[in-house]
Amino acid sequence: MDTKERHVRENERRNEAPNADLLADSLPAEGKTRKRNSTVKTNKLWMWFGVLVLVFILLFWLFAIGTFGDLADWFNG
């Protein structure tokens, strides 16, 4: 192998190394993006769960004080 061929191979190795570094650097960024997106989805699910709980509490309260029962004429009162 002559010197020119050796230099060409060394240059190819140097050019491959930054690509590997870019890939390694992009993996944590991709992981952070995925975590952020999953966190947003989880927060939205908890928000809707909270809304449903509040609706059920409101309906229970309205039945407990007799508002809906009187409107539907379920109570003798």
Backbone as CSV, one residue per row, in Angstrom:
resi,resn,N_x,N_y,N_z,CA_x,CA_y,CA_z,C_x,C_y,C_z
1,MET,0.854,-1.157,0.000,0.000,0.000,0.000,0.908,1.230,0.000
2,ASP,0.642,2.110,-0.923,1.471,3.312,-0.981,0.898,4.392,-0.054
3,THR,1.630,5.478,0.093,1.239,6.530,1.032,-0.042,7.234,0.616
4,LYS,-0.237,7.409,-0.691,-1.446,8.097,-1.143,-2.690,7.282,-0.771
5,GLU,-2.595,5.992,-0.961,-3.726,5.126,-0.630,-3.993,5.145,0.886
6,ARG,-2.932,5.164,1.672,-3.084,5.220,3.118,-3.750,6.530,3.546
7,HIS,-3.371,7.640,2.920,-3.980,8.932,3.249,-5.451,8.968,2.863
8,VAL,-5.775,8.363,1.755,-7.171,8.317,1.327,-8.001,7.545,2.348
9,ARG,-7.491,6.427,2.817,-8.222,5.638,3.814,-8.344,6.382,5.142
10,GLU,-7.304,7.080,5.549,-7.374,7.864,6.781,-8.414,8.976,6.660
11,ASN,-8.459,9.605,5.508,-9.449,10.659,5.290,-10.872,10.091,5.316
12,GLU,-11.065,8.901,4.770,-12.383,8.271,4.797,-12.790,7.971,6.238
13,ARG,-11.836,7.506,7.042,-12.142,7.219,8.444,-12.504,8.502,9.193
14,ARG,-11.804,9.579,8.901,-12.108,10.853,9.557,-13.488,11.365,9.155
15,ASN,-13.865,11.139,7.905,-15.178,11.590,7.445,-16.302,10.749,8.050
16,GLU,-16.038,9.485,8.352,-17.060,8.629,8.949,-17.274,8.970,10.419
17,ALA,-16.245,9.397,11.113,-16.348,9.666,12.539,-17.356,10.773,12.867
18,PRO,-17.379,11.904,12.172,-18.377,12.927,12.501,-19.807,12.441,12.295
19,ASN,-20.027,11.590,11.291,-21.379,11.075,11.087,-21.814,10.233,12.277
20,ALA,-20.883,9.443,12.802,-21.204,8.637,13.975,-21.463,9.542,15.179
21,ASP,-20.687,10.623,15.306,-20.903,11.559,16.406,-22.248,12.265,16.271
22,LEU,-22.619,12.632,15.049,-23.916,13.281,14.843,-25.055,12.342,15.212
23,LEU,-24.905,11.084,14.862,-25.930,10.103,15.207,-26.011,9.942,16.715
24,ALA,-24.872,9.858,17.368,-24.856,9.707,18.819,-25.418,10.947,19.500
25,ASP,-25.163,12.133,18.954,-25.702,13.360,19.537,-27.199,13.486,19.303
26,SER,-27.693,12.935,18.189,-29.113,13.085,17.885,-29.988,12.140,18.708
27,LEU,-29.418,11.041,19.197,-30.214,10.085,19.971,-30.755,10.679,21.271
28,PRO,-29.954,11.372,22.084,-30.535,11.976,23.281,-31.586,13.033,22.954
29,ALA,-31.356,13.799,21.883,-32.335,14.811,21.495,-33.640,14.164,21.069
30,GLU,-33.544,13.054,20.362,-34.748,12.332,19.941,-35.476,11.752,21.153
31,GLY,-34.719,11.257,22.109,-35.320,10.730,23.332,-36.041,11.814,24.121
32,LYS,-35.433,13.002,24.196,-36.080,14.111,24.898,-37.362,14.524,24.195
33,THR,-37.340,14.517,22.869,-38.538,14.879,22.112,-39.644,13.867,22.345
34,ARG,-39.306,12.589,22.328,-40.316,11.556,22.578,-40.883,11.669,23.989
35,LYS,-40.018,11.922,24.961,-40.485,12.051,26.337,-41.408,13.253,26.478
36,ARG,-41.054,14.363,25.833,-41.883,15.568,25.897,-43.253,15.299,25.288
37,ASN,-43.286,14.605,24.148,-44.560,14.303,23.493,-45.401,13.356,24.339
38,SER,-44.781,12.357,24.941,-45.547,11.418,25.760,-46.042,12.105,27.030
39,THR,-45.257,13.042,27.559,-45.689,13.787,28.734,-46.904,14.639,28.402
40,VAL,-46.899,15.252,27.235,-48.042,16.068,26.821,-49.287,15.196,26.689
41,LYS,-49.135,14.011,26.101,-50.280,13.107,25.957,-50.806,12.665,27.316
42,THR,-49.891,12.342,28.227,-50.303,11.912,29.560,-51.028,13.044,30.287
43,ASN,-50.524,14.262,30.161,-51.170,15.392,30.812,-52.574,15.616,30.268
44,LYS,-52.749,15.449,28.970,-54.076,15.618,28.377,-55.033,14.547,28.882
45,LEU,-54.554,13.304,29.028,-55.396,12.239,29.542,-55.825,12.525,30.982
46,TRP,-54.903,12.979,31.817,-55.245,13.298,33.202,-56.228,14.464,33.256
47,MET,-56.061,15.430,32.357,-56.983,16.562,32.340,-58.398,16.091,32.019
48,TRP,-58.566,15.235,31.008,-59.887,14.738,30.652,-60.465,13.850,31.747
49,PHE,-59.617,13.090,32.404,-60.077,12.280,33.532,-60.609,13.182,34.646
50,GLY,-59.901,14.264,34.914,-60.350,15.225,35.922,-61.668,15.874,35.549
51,VAL,-61.836,16.188,34.269,-63.097,16.780,33.805,-64.241,15.793,34.024
52,LEU,-64.026,14.533,33.685,-65.072,13.529,33.882,-65.427,13.366,35.360
53,VAL,-64.423,13.369,36.215,-64.681,13.252,37.657,-65.502,14.445,38.135
54,LEU,-65.152,15.639,37.676,-65.909,16.821,38.085,-67.355,16.766,37.605
55,VAL,-67.583,16.262,36.405,-68.950,16.126,35.888,-69.734,15.143,36.748
56,PHE,-69.128,14.029,37.101,-69.819,13.062,37.952,-70.100,13.631,39.335
57,ILE,-69.165,14.390,39.881,-69.399,15.025,41.182,-70.562,16.015,41.083
58,LEU,-70.599,16.800,40.026,-71.682,17.760,39.836,-73.030,17.054,39.716
59,LEU,-73.079,16.000,38.921,-74.338,15.255,38.776,-74.765,14.632,40.106
60,PHE,-73.838,14.069,40.845,-74.164,13.481,42.144,-74.692,14.549,43.096
61,TRP,-74.069,15.700,43.096,-74.485,16.783,43.971,-75.889,17.256,43.622
62,LEU,-76.155,17.386,42.308,-77.488,17.832,41.913,-78.559,16.813,42.299
63,PHE,-78.257,15.530,42.202,-79.212,14.515,42.648,-79.321,14.516,44.169
64,ALA,-78.182,14.738,44.851,-78.186,14.693,46.316,-79.041,15.806,46.908
65,ILE,-79.011,16.989,46.314,-79.829,18.077,46.865,-81.247,18.032,46.312
66,GLY,-81.523,17.113,45.417,-82.883,16.905,44.955,-83.296,17.705,43.743
67,THR,-82.402,18.437,43.129,-82.784,19.264,41.984,-83.285,18.416,40.831
68,PHE,-82.494,17.442,40.423,-82.915,16.607,39.290,-84.068,15.700,39.661
69,GLY,-84.088,15.240,40.904,-85.187,14.389,41.339,-86.515,15.116,41.295
70,ASP,-86.513,16.371,41.707,-87.749,17.150,41.653,-88.154,17.445,40.218
71,LEU,-87.189,17.742,39.369,-87.511,18.034,37.974,-88.069,16.809,37.269
72,ALA,-87.536,15.638,37.584,-88.001,14.403,36.952,-89.209,13.828,37.666
73,ASP,-89.649,14.479,38.765,-90.810,14.065,39.543,-90.634,12.648,40.104
74,TRP,-89.407,12.401,40.620,-89.119,11.105,41.222,-89.413,11.102,42.707
75,PHE,-89.473,12.275,43.292,-89.616,12.355,44.739,-91.041,12.771,45.100
76,ASN,-91.512,12.299,46.211,-92.804,12.736,46.730,-92.543,13.845,47.725
77,GLY,-92.597,15.042,47.268,-92.212,15.972,48.257,-92.755,17.281,48.267
